[in-house]
């Protein structure tokens, strides 16, 4: 019950979706597109060369664009987004695939409810919260104990931060078979600590066999660039 209440009050701190929902295409819109399709073919051809010339600039600005889009959405929730990236990179650890979907640094105000659960923080103070969203897939039926919510983080600014395991969401540490899940792990820092972070390195504990409890992988380090 406590976790449910706390999670509800902590929702603004957790990762915010950067992408909006697309509206379904109406019949009228579809008809208009068909009518103008022929006339736009020539314009599309003429713009192809210009698109290619801007491809490099678009790639370089991806991280900045992601942060701006997430920040706009976060402001609606009263959260200041400092940085946000969507790496989408997958790392194979033994028989398990780990994909880093998103990483985001938010600045939020501690509520009275949160202050009750968080040591060292008082209501009204602001903290920086770095949240990492993962998708984890066990590709075999072999049971695996894989506690990604216990991964200690090291930052480019020389900080070593333990995860807020109690606030992690959607994490399945003990995988009994071939399953896949998506979850997020938060890390709290003092206000302003996230401003200068350029990268973080997540140190994931060794994976264990769920039946024999023998180690099946070494500690794994994942690096995320902002």
C-alpha positions in Angstrom: 0.0 0.0 0.0 2.8 2.4 0.8 4.4 1.8 -2.5 1.1 2.5 -4.3 0.7 5.8 -2.5 4.3 6.8 -2.9 4.3 5.9 -6.6 1.2 8.1 -7.1 2.9 11.1 -5.6 6.1 10.4 -7.4 4.6 10.1 -10.9 5.9 13.5 -12.0 9.4 12.4 -11.3 9.2 9.3 -13.5 10.0 9.2 -17.2 7.6 11.2 -19.4 6.7 10.0 -22.9 8.2 12.2 -25.5 5.9 11.2 -28.3 2.3 12.2 -28.7 -0.5 10.1 -30.0 -1.3 10.4 -33.7 -4.9 11.2 -34.7 -6.5 8.6 -37.0 -6.9 9.7 -40.6 -10.4 10.6 -41.6 -12.1 9.7 -44.9 -12.0 13.4 -46.0 -8.3 13.7 -45.2 -7.7 10.5 -47.1 -9.6 11.8 -50.2 -7.7 15.1 -50.1 -4.4 13.3 -50.0 -5.3 11.2 -53.0 -6.3 14.3 -54.9 -3.0 16.1 -54.2 -0.7 13.1 -54.4 0.0 13.6 -58.1 0.7 17.3 -57.7 3.1 16.7 -54.8 5.2 14.1 -56.5 7.2 16.8 -58.4 7.7 18.8 -55.2 8.9 15.7 -53.4 11.4 15.0 -56.1 12.8 18.5 -56.0 13.1 18.4 -52.2 14.9 15.1 -52.1 18.3 16.7 -52.7 17.7 19.3 -50.0 16.7 16.6 -47.5 19.9 14.6 -48.1 22.0 17.7 -47.5 20.4 18.3 -44.1 20.5 14.7 -42.9 23.8 15.2 -41.1 22.5 18.3 -39.3 19.4 16.4 -38.3 21.4 13.5 -36.8 23.5 15.9 -34.7 20.5 17.7 -33.3 18.6 14.5 -32.3 19.5 14.6 -28.7 18.7 18.3 -28.4 15.3 17.8 -30.2 14.4 15.0 -27.8 15.2 17.1 -24.8 13.1 19.9 -26.1 10.1 17.7 -26.9 10.2 16.0 -23.5 10.7 19.4 -21.7 7.6 20.8 -23.3 5.5 17.8 -22.1 7.2 17.9 -18.7 6.2 21.5 -18.1 2.6 20.5 -18.2 3.3 18.3 -15.2 5.2 20.9 -13.3 8.5 19.1 -14.0 11.6 20.8 -15.4 13.4 18.5 -17.8 17.2 19.1 -17.9 18.2 16.4 -20.4 16.7 13.5 -22.3 17.9 10.9 -24.8 16.5 7.9 -26.5 19.4 5.6 -27.2 17.5 2.5 -28.2 20.7 0.4 -27.9 20.5 -3.3 -27.0 23.2 -5.2 -25.1 23.2 -9.0 -24.9 24.1 -10.3 -21.4 24.3 -14.1 -21.5 20.8 -15.1 -22.8 19.2 -11.8 -21.8 18.8 -8.7 -24.1 18.8 -5.3 -22.4 17.7 -2.3 -24.3 18.0 1.3 -23.0 14.9 3.0 -24.3 15.2 6.4 -22.6 17.2 8.3 -20.1 15.9 11.5 -18.6 17.0 14.1 -16.0 14.2 16.0 -14.4 14.2 18.7 -11.7 11.2 18.3 -9.3 10.0 19.7 -6.0 9.8 17.3 -3.1 6.3 17.0 -1.7 5.4 16.4 1.9 4.5 12.8 1.0 7.8 12.2 -0.7 9.7 13.8 2.2 8.3 11.2 4.5 9.9 8.4 2.5 13.2 10.1 1.3 16.1 10.5 3.7 17.9 13.8 3.6 15.2 15.7 1.7 12.6 18.1 3.0 9.3 19.2 1.5 9.7 22.2 -0.7 13.3 21.3 -1.7 14.1 20.6 -5.3 16.0 17.5 -6.4 17.4 16.2 -9.7 16.1 12.8 -10.7 17.7 10.7 -13.4 15.4 7.9 -14.7 16.4 5.1 -17.1 13.8 3.1 -18.9 14.8 -0.5 -20.0 13.3 -3.3 -21.9 14.7 -6.7 -20.7 14.1 -9.9 -22.6 15.1 -13.4 -21.5 15.5 -15.3 -24.8 15.4 -18.8 -23.3 13.2 -20.7 -20.8 16.1 -20.9 -18.4 15.2 -18.9 -15.2 17.5 -15.9 -14.5 17.8 -13.6 -11.5 18.7 -10.2 -13.0 18.4 -7.3 -10.7 18.9 -4.2 -12.9 17.2 -2.1 -10.3 20.3 -2.6 -8.1 22.7 -1.1 -10.6 24.9 1.6 -9.2 25.4 4.6 -11.4 28.6 6.6 -12.0 28.4 10.0 -13.7 30.8 12.0 -15.8 30.9 14.6 -13.0 32.4 12.1 -10.5 29.2 11.1 -8.7 28.4 7.6 -7.6 24.7 7.1 -7.0 22.7 4.2 -5.7 19.3 3.5 -7.3 16.0 4.3 -5.6 15.0 0.6 -5.7 11.7 1.2 -3.8 10.7 3.7 -6.5 11.6 1.5 -9.5 8.6 0.5 -11.6 7.9 -2.5 -13.8 11.1 -4.4 -12.9 11.0 -8.2 -12.8 14.2 -9.3 -11.0 13.5 -13.0 -11.0 12.6 -14.1 -14.5 11.1 -17.6 -14.4 11.3 -18.2 -18.1 11.3 -16.6 -21.6 9.7 -13.2 -20.6 10.0 -9.6 -21.7 9.3 -6.5 -19.6 9.8 -2.7 -19.7 10.5 -0.8 -16.5 12.3 2.2 -15.1 14.9 2.9 -12.4 15.3 6.3 -10.8 18.4 7.9 -9.2 18.1 11.0 -7.0 20.7 13.8 -6.9 21.0 17.2 -5.3 19.5 20.1 -7.2 21.8 21.2 -10.0 23.8 18.0 -10.0 22.4 16.9 -13.3 23.2 20.1 -15.2 26.7 19.2 -16.2 26.3 15.4 -16.7 27.5 14.4 -20.1 27.3 10.6 -19.7 26.5 8.0 -17.1 27.8 4.5 -16.6 25.4 1.9 -15.1 27.0 -1.0 -13.3 24.6 -3.9 -13.5 25.2 -6.8 -11.0 26.1 -10.2 -12.2 23.2 -12.4 -13.4 22.5 -15.7 -11.5 20.9 -18.9 -12.6 17.4 -19.0 -11.0 17.7 -22.7 -10.0 21.3 -23.3 -9.1 22.0 -19.7 -8.0 25.3 -19.9 -9.8 26.7 -16.8 -11.5 26.1 -16.9 -15.3 27.5 -13.5 -16.2 29.9 -10.9 -14.8 29.0 -7.4 -13.9 28.0 -5.4 -17.0 28.6 -1.7 -17.6 26.3 0.3 -19.8 27.3 3.8 -20.9 24.6 6.4 -21.8 25.6 9.6 -23.5 23.6 12.8 -23.1 
